Amino acid sequence: MNQLSATPVSGTFDLWQHFRLLAMRTIYFGSGIVIAGTAVYSAMQSNWPAGAALFCVAMGFVLIGYLYRNELAPQWINFLVICCLGTLVSVSMKSSGILGVYWMYPILAMVFFMFDKTIFVLVIMLIYALFAAVIYQVLPFDYAWRVAISMLVLIGVGAAFLVMMASMQRKLYSAAATDSLTGCIKREYLSEMVQHAITKAQRAKQPASLVQIDMDSFQSVNDRYGYLFGDKVLQEAAARIRSVARPTDTVIRSSGAEFVVIFPNTGCKEAAELATDMLDRIRHDPFSVKSLTVTVTASGGLAEFKPDQHWGEWLGAADSALYQAKSQGRNRLKVAQ
Ligand SMILES: Nc1nc2c(ncn2[C@@H]2O[C@H](COP(=O)(O)OP(=O)(O)OP(=O)(O)O)[C@@H](O)[C@H]2O)c(=O)[nH]1
């Protein structure tokens, strides 16, 4: 069962996206300020047309920074931004020669924050090709190849940084989201997981189901055999549930002795078979810790997602079905109608 890799890296967890948003704001406003500075410089040199054009570009950057202060701008806007900056630097290189080279490095660095990984490689290659073409035209060959290589080194270091960030984020997320006793996802992430399942189901126009599984009379297990024994039972029960779950399913420890399993792309019938298998695995083999061997059962409430249902309503439907299973004598699965 794949738990964490099947889960979204979004919202509260996505540190990289959060960091990107901060970086992008700085890039838009920072570029706007720097370009405004060059506009003033051009005006002081009495180059009014260039000054006016640069001032308009600077205002454009500030406007984008303002409009996208709370969300990432669409990729096409960033593409326009990077083309604009690339053109400004190329023009600056043509007029000031090697002095323009210094602006190439920060622009290459910006590309790392601006684009999703799907088009990042394409954009960085385009910008590199543009800069390489300009430096070979403007600089003597001896300078040009050194600059070209140093830009490649910057791209390599940036790419390594991105890969490290992605791996660090996965590890951090995994550590933060995993329940230490059972290895399932923590209850704090329940609503996010359920909402994510709804979004996926609606987008793919596929069914989705979830089951709430609650250990039966667990208080008496704790009372009779001790809390530590109860811990071992919970640990083993979670492992049995996960052994039935498929790689795309998500298992969450939703409270003390209760689990929620989300089955994406799965209708009620197939989910009921999986949930029954999970309950069977718990009830059939006794739980043994040292010399103690105890048979424990669990009850389940299953609900298929209904169009336009709120995530809380979906969970509520499964909860009501679980309540029925408990009130009808436990050790059974009930399906919400
Ligand atoms: N050992 C252990 N017990 C826990 C843990 N978390 C919660 N519990 C216990 O799990 C029990 C859950 O009880 P309930 O679900 O309210 O009721 P129940 O006794 O299971 O009875 P029914 O649910 O009605 O079948 C409580 O006794 C909690 O103390 C845990 O981490 N370890």
The ligand as a Gaussian input file, in Angstrom:
#p B3LYP/6-31G(d) Opt

LIG

0 1
 N       -3.881000       0.884000      23.362000
 C       -4.370000       1.996000      22.835000
 N       -5.668000       2.301000      23.035000
 C       -6.148000       3.436000      22.484000
 C       -5.350000       4.304000      21.740000
 N       -6.094000       5.348000      21.344000
 C       -7.328000       5.149000      21.826000
 N       -7.368000       3.985000      22.517000
 C       -8.485000       3.384000      23.203000
 O       -9.410000       2.905000      22.263000
 C      -10.668000       2.836000      22.924000
 C      -11.700000       3.309000      21.952000
 O      -12.920000       3.112000      22.534000
 P      -14.255000       3.415000      21.820000
 O      -14.070000       3.403000      20.318000
 O      -14.831000       4.673000      22.378000
 O      -15.161000       2.271000      22.245000
 P      -14.878000       0.748000      22.170000
 O      -14.530000       0.250000      23.523000
 O      -13.901000       0.418000      21.095000
 O      -16.306000       0.222000      21.787000
 P      -17.041000       0.284000      20.400000
 O      -16.316000       1.248000      19.532000
 O      -18.420000       0.762000      20.725000
 O      -17.029000      -1.091000      19.872000
 C      -10.574000       3.667000      24.183000
 O      -10.524000       2.819000      25.303000
 C       -9.240000       4.365000      24.061000
 O       -8.583000       4.529000      25.287000
 C       -3.977000       3.961000      21.565000
 O       -3.195000       4.672000      20.923000
 N       -3.544000       2.802000      22.137000

